[in-house]
Amino acid sequence: MIIVWGSIETTPEHLAEVTRLSLEHVQRSRKEPGCISHSVQTDVENPCRLIFFEQWEDQQALQTHFAVPASGEFVTNVTKLATSQPLIRLFQSTALN
């Protein structure tokens, strides 16, 4: 399993739009093959920062997700409203037997 953690920070005046775009992206992504979970949360210490948490079956499912045109459009659109470059971190889950 691949775990994706990401964040984006915006301004108070753009927060509603970034939240709307993020929720649309999450709902669309949940329907993609290989998506185990996909969510967005508000940082309780900084309400203008949104945190993304995703779980994908494997690297191929994640690569397919990144190749979806709507995913690219989402990144382009929210980056324009961000105060800095969005962050993304990928992790490989390790099974314990």
HELIX and SHEET records of a PDB file:
HELIX    1   1 LEU A   15  SER A   29  1                                  15    
HELIX    2   2 GLN A   59  ALA A   67  1                                   9    
HELIX    3   3 PRO A   69  LYS A   80  1                                  12    
SHEET    1   A 4 CYS A  35  THR A  42  0                                        
SHEET    2   A 4 ARG A  49  TRP A  56 -1                                        
SHEET    3   A 4 ILE A   2  GLU A   9 -1                                        
SHEET    4   A 4 LEU A  87  GLN A  92 -1                                        
END                                                                             
